[in-house]
Amino acid sequence: MFVVAIFVTVLHQVMAAVPLNLTQFVGKRVLFVVAHPDDIEGLAGGLVYLLGQQGTEVSYLIATNGDKGGTCYIDPGQPCTKEELAYTRYAEQIKAATFLGVATDNVRFLDFEDGMLNTYPERQVRLKMVSYMRTFRPHVVFTWFIAPNLACQPGDANVPYNWGDLGYHPDHMASGRICMDSIRGFGVSSELMFDELASAGIHAWKGIEQFYMFALSTPLMTHYVDIGASAVLDAKIKANLIHKSQYGFVDPKLVADGVKWIAGQVGEAAGKIPYAEGFTAYF
């Protein structure tokens, strides 16, 4: 088993990431399962924009309410309650998603507490995920990588503050792992799992054809999307700027520079292209 693990690691290191063929998603439904409002714009905003441009139906499923991270910028002189922050981030996420071409009804929240997703009983979280997967009936699913990526380190002052956060956050890993468990554990595809859903008319869905996780560096990355075209990169930056609770008191140019820096790191890992978003294909 140890030898096999070494072989797989070496194989990933020598295999170059390849462009993700987006035309294969025409006529399909694509679901993004993440931990927080703003995750998708940060990791896959360019991909979402490109999918929208070709008419692919996209949905967001966001596990937490985001009630811990950010600032209530509406009245910065006053303290912000968790409820106010959650509402602010909900509104931002709807606006950012629709800006990228996602229908409002296709943005869903599971409303678990921010920062604590891995502390809930998995059955409780998985039940909600499975319920929506059976309802939206995706053909393709994207989610967070299920383990830490310690290649993304906080670094010095020249590195965007969220680079290390992208590499390690318990909510990120929990959302990815439970998403994978929901699919590979047959919660989505088996009527015998979560029979309370079948009793409520939410029946099993066996149509998931592909599963991807976000990847920021080698050797994890198997596929990438080139977001270097000005319209794509501009859309990604503008979608991120909609999340004012995260960036409301930061110079927009610095936010744009941070988005470009991260996309540049992914592009370098993808094969020395200027800007990219990266993914690991699990199946």
C-alpha positions in Angstrom: 0.0 0.0 0.0 2.9 2.4 0.8 4.5 1.7 -2.6 1.2 2.4 -4.3 0.9 5.7 -2.5 4.4 6.7 -3.6 3.6 5.7 -7.2 0.4 7.7 -7.3 2.2 10.8 -5.9 5.0 10.5 -8.5 2.4 10.0 -11.2 0.6 13.2 -10.3 3.9 15.0 -10.3 4.9 14.0 -13.8 1.4 14.4 -15.3 0.7 17.9 -16.5 -2.7 19.4 -15.8 -4.8 19.7 -18.9 -7.5 22.2 -19.9 -10.9 21.4 -18.7 -13.2 20.9 -21.7 -16.2 23.1 -21.0 -18.2 22.1 -24.0 -18.8 18.7 -22.4 -21.0 20.6 -19.9 -23.4 22.0 -22.5 -26.8 20.7 -21.7 -25.7 19.5 -18.2 -26.4 20.8 -14.7 -23.3 21.8 -12.7 -23.4 22.1 -8.9 -20.8 23.9 -6.7 -20.8 22.7 -3.0 -18.8 25.0 -0.8 -18.4 26.2 2.8 -18.9 30.0 2.7 -20.4 32.8 0.7 -17.6 34.1 -1.6 -15.9 30.7 -1.8 -17.1 30.1 -5.4 -16.2 33.5 -6.7 -12.7 33.2 -5.3 -12.0 29.6 -6.5 -14.1 29.3 -9.6 -15.6 32.6 -10.5 -14.1 32.5 -14.0 -15.4 29.0 -14.6 -18.9 30.0 -13.5 -18.8 33.0 -15.8 -17.7 30.8 -18.8 -20.4 28.2 -18.0 -23.0 30.9 -18.0 -21.8 32.3 -21.3 -22.4 28.9 -22.9 -25.8 28.4 -21.3 -24.9 25.7 -18.8 -27.2 25.7 -15.7 -25.2 26.3 -12.5 -26.2 26.0 -8.9 -24.5 27.0 -5.6 -24.9 25.0 -2.4 -23.3 26.9 0.5 -23.0 25.0 3.8 -22.6 27.8 6.3 -24.2 31.2 6.8 -20.9 33.1 7.0 -21.8 34.7 10.3 -18.3 34.9 11.6 -16.1 36.2 8.8 -16.3 39.8 7.5 -17.5 43.3 8.4 -21.0 44.9 8.3 -19.9 47.7 6.0 -23.4 49.3 5.9 -22.7 51.1 9.2 -19.0 50.5 10.0 -19.2 52.7 13.2 -21.6 50.2 14.9 -21.0 46.7 16.1 -22.3 44.0 13.9 -24.3 41.0 15.2 -23.8 37.5 13.8 -27.3 37.7 12.3 -26.6 41.0 10.5 -23.4 39.6 9.1 -25.1 36.4 7.9 -27.8 38.4 6.2 -25.2 40.7 4.6 -23.3 37.8 3.2 -26.4 36.1 2.0 -27.4 39.2 0.0 -23.8 39.6 -1.4 -23.8 36.0 -2.5 -27.1 36.2 -4.3 -25.8 39.4 -6.1 -22.4 37.9 -7.0 -24.0 34.7 -8.3 -26.5 36.5 -10.5 -23.8 38.8 -11.8 -22.0 35.7 -13.1 -25.2 34.4 -14.6 -26.6 32.0 -11.9 -30.3 32.1 -11.3 -31.3 33.4 -7.9 -33.4 30.2 -7.2 -30.2 28.2 -7.8 -28.3 29.7 -4.8 -29.1 27.7 -1.7 -27.8 27.9 1.9 -27.7 25.1 4.4 -27.3 27.7 7.2 -24.9 25.8 9.5 -22.7 28.0 11.8 -19.7 29.5 10.2 -16.4 28.0 11.4 -18.1 25.0 13.0 -19.1 22.8 10.1 -16.9 19.9 11.1 -18.5 19.9 14.6 -21.9 18.9 13.4 -23.0 15.2 13.2 -22.2 14.3 9.6 -25.7 12.7 9.1 -27.2 16.1 9.9 -25.1 17.9 7.2 -25.2 15.1 4.7 -29.0 14.8 4.9 -29.3 18.5 3.8 -26.7 18.2 1.1 -28.3 15.0 -0.3 -31.7 16.6 -0.2 -30.6 19.4 -2.5 -28.5 17.2 -4.8 -31.5 14.9 -5.3 -33.6 18.1 -6.0 -31.2 19.9 -8.4 -30.0 16.6 -9.9 -26.6 17.6 -11.1 -24.5 15.9 -13.7 -21.2 17.5 -12.5 -20.2 18.5 -9.0 -17.3 20.8 -7.9 -16.3 21.2 -4.2 -13.4 21.9 -1.9 -10.4 19.6 -1.6 -10.9 17.2 1.3 -7.4 17.6 2.8 -5.1 20.5 3.7 -2.9 22.0 1.0 0.0 23.2 3.0 1.7 24.5 -0.2 -0.5 27.5 0.3 1.2 29.2 3.2 0.3 32.7 4.7 3.8 33.9 3.7 5.0 37.5 3.9 3.2 40.8 3.5 3.3 40.4 -0.3 1.0 37.3 -0.2 -2.7 37.9 0.0 -4.0 37.2 3.5 -6.4 34.5 2.3 -3.7 32.4 0.5 -3.1 30.3 3.7 -6.9 30.3 4.4 -7.4 28.7 1.0 -4.9 26.0 1.9 -6.3 25.2 5.3 -9.7 25.9 6.7 -11.8 23.2 8.6 -15.0 24.4 7.0 -13.5 24.0 3.5 -12.3 20.5 4.1 -15.5 19.5 5.9 -17.7 20.7 3.0 -15.6 18.8 0.5 -15.5 15.6 2.5 -19.2 15.5 3.3 -20.0 16.3 -0.3 -17.9 13.4 -1.4 -19.4 11.2 1.3 -22.9 12.2 0.1 -22.0 10.9 -3.4 -19.6 8.1 -2.8 -21.6 6.9 0.3 -24.6 6.5 -2.0 -26.8 9.1 -0.2 -27.7 10.7 -3.4 -28.1 7.6 -5.5 -29.7 5.1 -3.2 -33.3 5.1 -2.0 -32.2 3.0 1.0 -30.2 6.0 2.3 -32.2 8.7 4.0 -35.5 7.0 3.3 -37.2 10.0 5.0 -36.4 11.9 1.8 -37.9 9.3 -0.5 -41.0 9.3 1.8 -41.2 13.1 1.2 -41.0 12.6 -2.6 -37.3 13.5 -2.9 -36.0 10.5 -4.8 -32.5 9.2 -5.5 -30.5 10.7 -8.4 -28.0 8.5 -10.2 -26.9 11.0 -12.9 -23.7 12.4 -11.3 -21.1 11.8 -14.0 -18.1 13.8 -12.9 -16.7 15.1 -9.6 -14.0 17.8 -9.2 -12.3 19.4 -6.2 -10.6 22.8 -6.2 -6.8 22.6 -6.6 -4.4 25.5 -6.2 -1.0 23.8 -6.7 0.8 20.8 -8.1 0.7 17.8 -7.7 -3.0 18.0 -6.9 -4.1 19.7 -10.1 -5.4 17.5 -13.0 -7.3 20.2 -14.9 -7.4 23.9 -15.3 -9.5 26.7 -16.8 -7.6 29.5 -18.5 -9.2 32.8 -17.2 -6.7 35.1 -18.9 -9.2 36.6 -21.3 -10.0 40.1 -20.2 -13.7 39.6 -20.0 -13.3 36.5 -17.9 -10.7 37.9 -15.5 -12.7 41.2 -15.2 -15.9 39.3 -14.3 -14.1 37.3 -11.6 -12.7 40.4 -10.1 -16.0 42.2 -10.1 -17.8 39.2 -8.6 -15.3 39.1 -5.8 -15.7 42.9 -5.2 -19.4 42.4 -4.7 -18.5 40.7 -1.4 -18.0 44.0 0.4 -18.2 42.3 3.8 -14.8 40.8 2.9 -13.3 43.7 1.1 -15.4 46.7 1.9 -12.5 48.7 3.5 -9.8 47.6 1.1 -8.8 49.5 -2.0 -10.5 47.8 -4.9 -7.2 47.8 -6.8 -5.6 45.8 -4.0 -8.5 43.3 -4.2 -8.0 43.0 -7.9 -4.3 42.5 -7.4 -5.0 39.8 -4.9 -7.3 37.9 -7.2 -4.7 38.2 -10.0 -1.9 37.0 -7.7 -3.8 33.9 -6.7 -4.9 33.2 -10.3 -1.3 33.7 -11.3 -0.1 31.1 -8.8 -2.6 28.6 -10.1 -1.6 29.5 -13.7 2.0 28.8 -12.9 1.1 25.4 -11.4 -1.2 24.7 -14.4 1.7 25.1 -16.8 3.0 28.6 -16.8 -0.1 30.4 -18.2 -0.9 33.9 -16.9 -4.2 33.3 -15.0 -6.0 30.1 -14.2 -8.4 28.2 -11.9 -7.4 24.7 -11.0 -9.2 21.4 -10.3 -8.6 17.8 -9.3 -10.8 15.3 -11.1 -11.8 12.5 -8.8 -14.0 10.7 -11.4 
